């Protein structure tokens, strides 16, 4: 295995955003306390309860991808505080099928939708075999429940034959998936993520939530989404400052369609659009260059109506375009 530099909690991109927003000193002290190189017991048991986990990876060309692994609860276990064992394999059409190799940087985001709990673990793929995927911890930390919509979800053991549609832009069907969304996942990576030799220089995958319509699709196909107040770590934005590539994952919770998007991102710190969007501290614009739509592709079923996060009360959404 590669030698890992464990001294850095935040990399230079994250530090730049923290300095710009005036929280660098506070985050430097807090980061040392809450971003660990091992998982506390409550995180280890938390992952074991989940029917799915969101995964961030990066391909050989440096493109980050947000993906998902599913199986009945218990498919994730922790043999010790420094490892997670994931007993699931990605679908052939999922980008993770191509990026999952021994020694690769990887990010795992566990979200328990009914309770809005979430925990994150970024690490290195140490082994892939018949037992599953063994991931060694580089960074382990929790996140607050802000902006997570509460949904009842269960693993649904069905045979999946999802049709795959590939394109370089959204069509009307995939555009509607984006416009209806109240949740997305975004993967980003430090430029050195493919080498994975420094604790903070890995892949990250994060959750974004808002009222339906919080993601705008422009006339040229560019996506714009608000960046609300979060934990101030700026993992996503810090990566984008150094490496503009991003991968988005949208899940259609009604029919289990999956929408994977590769895009180039830029951060907007000042703009009349920003001033007009309630609750947004910044905007993120993404120029799409690859779309992969997989129809009815998830062995998960969501029941009942989603309960939107109370933190969204003072936030807005884009008017339809």
N, C-alpha and C positions, 0 to 999 in steps of 0.2 A: 504493500500500500504506500501511497505518497505521504511524505511528511507534511503535517498540517501546522500552519502558523496560527496558534490560538490566541495571540495577543490582541488582535484587532477585533473589536466588537462592531464598530461601524467603519465602512470604507469611505474613501474620499468623496464620493458622490453624495452619500447620505449626510456626511458632515457639511458639505456645501449647502444643502437645503436646510439643514438645522441651523446653520449660521445665518442664512438669509431670513429665516423666520424667527430668529432671536431665542432659540431654545437649545443651542449647542451645549452650553455648560450643564444645564439640567439633564440633557439626554446622555451626556458623557458619563455622569455619575449613575444615572438610572440604568443605562445599558449594562454596566458591569454587574448590577444586582440582578437583573431579570432575564438577560440573555445568557443562557447556560450552555455548557458543553455536555450536559447530561440531562435526562428527563426526571422531574419529580414523580413520585408515585402516582399522584392524581392524573398526570398527563399519560402515564403508561396505561392506566386502567381506562382512561377516557377513549383512547384510540381503539381499544378492544370492544367498545360498545357500538361502533359505527357500522352502518351498512355501505358506506362509500367514503372515499378519501380523494381530495383534489390533489393533483400532482403537477409540479412544474419541472420541465426538463429543457435541455438545449441541444439542438442537432449539430452535426459536424460543421455546418456553415455559420453557426453562432445564433441561429434563430430560436428564441424561446417558444415553448408551447405549453399551454394549460390543458391538462387531461384529467381523466377520472378513472378510478378503479372501484369496482363494486363486488360485493359478495355478502353472504349472511353475516351478521355481527359475530365477531370472534375471528374474522379472517386476518385481523391485525393483532399481533402480540408483541410483547417486549421481553426478550430473554434476559436482558439486563438493562440498567439505566442508560447505557450508551448505544442501544440498538433498538430498531423496530424491524419485525419480520412481517412482511406483507404477502399473504398467500392468495394472490390474484394476478392474472396476466391481462394486459391490455388487449382490447379488440384489435383485429388486424388493421382496421381503418383509422384507429386512434394514432396520432403522431407518436405517442409513447412507445408504440410497437417498434418504431424505427430508432428512437433515441435511447432506449433502455439498454445500457451496456455496463459491464463491470468497470468501476473507476469513475463513472460519470457523476457530476453534480446533480442533485435532485432536491426538490422541495416538496414537503407534504403538509397539506392544510386539512385539519380535521374540523368539521362543522357538524354539530348536533342541532339540526334545525328546530325541533320542537322546543328545546331549552335555550337556543341561541348561544350555546357555548362554542368556543373555538380555541384550538391550540395549533401551534406550528412547529415544524421540525425541518430544518434544512441540513442536508448531509451529503454523504458519498455512498454510492452503490458499492457495497463490499462483495456481494455474492449474488448470483442468480442461478438457481438450480431447481430441482423438483420440489423442494421444500418452500420455495417462494423467493422473494426479493428481500435481502438483508441490507438495511441502511444503517450506516454509522452516523452518529450525531455530530454535527458541527455547531448548530445553533438550535436551541429549544426555548420557546417562549410562548406565553399566552397572549390572547387579544381580548379586548372588551367586546360585549355583545352589540355594539353600535351597528345600526343599519342592516342587521340580519333579519329577514322576514321569517316568521315562525311557520313551519309547514310540518305536517305529519307525513312521514316517508317510511316505506318498508321495501325490503328486497322482494322482488317478484321473480320467481324462478321460471322464466319463459325462454323459449328458443328465439334467438334474435337473428334476423336476416335483414339488417338495416341497409337500405339502398344508399349509395354514396354519390354525391354530386360535388364536383370540383369546379372552381371558377376563380377568376381574378378580381371579382367584384360581387357585391350583393345583387340578387335578383329580387323580384317583388315578394316572394315567399320568405326568403331569409331576411329581407328588410323588415318585414312585419314581426319576425321573431325578435329582432333587436328592439324595435319600437315598443313592443309589449313588455319587454323585460323589466323586472324589478331587481334582478340579481345578475352579476357576471363575475367571472374570475379572470385575473390578469397575471400572466407570467412575464417576468423580466429577469435580466441576468447581468452581472458584472462582466466586463469584457474578458476577464480571466477565468470565467466560470468553467470553461471547457477543460481547464487544467486542474482546477479544484485543489490548489495547494495552500490557500489562505482561508481562514475561517470565515471571513466576511465576503470573500470573492466568489460567491456561489450563485445558484439560481434561487429565485423567490417566486412564490405564487400567493396572491392576495385576493381577498373578497372585496367586491364593491356592491353596494346596495342603494336603492333609491325608489322613489315613487315610480310606478309604470310611466314610461316616457322620459326617464332621467337621462337616457342616451339619445342623442340626436343624430340623425342620418342626413348629412348635407346633400345638396343637389349634385355634388361631384362624388358622393359616396363616402366622404370623410366622416368619421365618427367623432362626436364631441361629448365628453362626459364630465360632470362636476367632480371636484375633489373636496370632500367634506373634512371637517376636523377629525383627526384620528389619534393614534398613539404617539405621533410626532417622531417615530423612528424614521419615517420616509424611506422604507425599503424599496418600494416601487419607484417613486420619483427619483431617489438617489441612483438607482440603476439606470433610469432613462437619461439622466444628465450625462452619464458616461457612455451609454449604449442605447440608441433610440429604438431598437427592435423590441417588439412586444407581441405576446400571444394571448388572445382572448378566447374564453370558453363561455358560450351561452347555452343554457339548458331550457328547453321548452317543457315546463312542468306539467303541461296538459297531455302531451303525446309522446314525451321522452325523446324528442328530436335533439340532436347535438349539433352545435355550430362552432367550429374551430376557425379562428381568424388570425392570420399573421399580418402585422402592420408595423409601420414606422410611426413613432410617437414623438410629440413635442409638448412641452409644458407651457401654458399661458399664465403668466403671473399678473398681467394687467391688460384689461380689455373692457370695452363697454358691454360686451356679452357677459363677462364675469360679473360686472356690477349689477346686471339685470337678473342674474340667476340666484334666487334666494338660498342662502346657506353655503354657497360655494366659496372656498378660499382660493382655489385655482381651477383652471380647466385643463383637461387633457385632450388633445386632438390626435387622432390616429388615422393615417392614410393606409387603406387596405391594399394588400397586394396578393393575398391568397385567401380563399374561402373553401372550407371543407364542410359540407352539410351531410349529416348522416341521419336518415329518417328512422324514427321509432327504434332507437339503438340502445336504450338503457334498460337494464333489468331492475328498475326501480319504479315504484308507483307512489304518487303523492295523492293524499286523500284530504278532502275538505278545502275550505278557502284559506288562503294565506293571511296571516295576521301581520300587517306591516309594522315595522319597528316604530316605537313612539319617538325615537330620535329624529324621525323624518318629518315631524309635525311642522317644523319651521323651514323646511327645504322645498324647492320647487321642482318643476319638470319642464321640458321643452314643449312649446306648442307644436302640434303636428305640422310637418312640412311636406 
